[in-house]
Amino acid sequence: MAKPRDYKKEYEATDGRPKDIKERTARNRARREAMKKGLVKKGDGKHVDHRDFNPLNNSPSNLRIISKKANETRQPSRGGKKKK
């Protein structure tokens, strides 16, 4: 039987770092602003894309609405496992 995952430990090792928290907050802010403008809504399969890959740059010229699939294919490699 596999050992149960320690989600708290995983969070602290990756998503809990101050830089990651700041970037996630900025991405969420961009999404909320797009929702206020009516560009996206919950469950519509759209993503708010940062053209320069910098989530801290939420200027209107850097943001665009694209499909989930298009956003996933344009992301830079993060060195993780490849899906088959």
N, C-alpha and C positions, 0 to 999 in steps of 0.2 A: 504494500500500500504506500502511496506517495505521501511525503511529509506535507502537512498543510502549509500554505503560504503565509508568511508574516507580512501582511500588507502595511502595517505601521513602519516596519523596518525598511521596506521598499520605498515608501513615501519619503522617509527621512533621507534615504540615499539618493533619491532622484528629484522628485517634485517638491520636496520641502525646502530646497535651497532658496535663499533670498532672491537670487537672480531669476530662478524659475517662477517663483511666486509673483514677482514684478511683471514678468513677461505674460504669464497667464492672466493676470489682472488686466493688462493692456489689451489682450486679445478679447477678453470678455467685454471690456468697455467698447471696443470697436463693434462687436456683435450687437450690443444693446443699442448703440447709436443707430445702426442700420435698421434695427427693429422699430425704433421710434419713427424713422423716416419711411417705414413701410416697404423697405427693400427686401427684407427677409422676414420669415415667421417661423415659429417653432415647428419642426417636422417637415419642412419643405425641401430638404435635401440640398440646400444651398449653403455655401461657406463664404465668409468674409475673408478674402485673400489679401495678404500684404505683398505687393509686387516686389519689394526689395528684401523680403524674408525677415524684416526687422519688426517684431510685434510691438516695439515701443514707438514706431513711427506711424501714428494714426492720422496722418494728414489725408484729406479727401483724395488727393492725387495719387496716393499710395495704396488706396483701398479699392477693391472691386468685388463684385458678387459673382461667384462661379459655382459650378456644380461640385458636389463632393468628389466625384471621380476625377474631374479635371484638377482639383486642388491636390488630391493624393498623388497624381502622376507627376506633378511639377515640384514636389518637395525635394530638397537636397538630401542626399544620402546621410543617414544618421549612424551607419555602421551596424545596424541591427540585422537580425535574421531576414532573409528574403522569403516572401510567401511563394508557395508553389501553386 
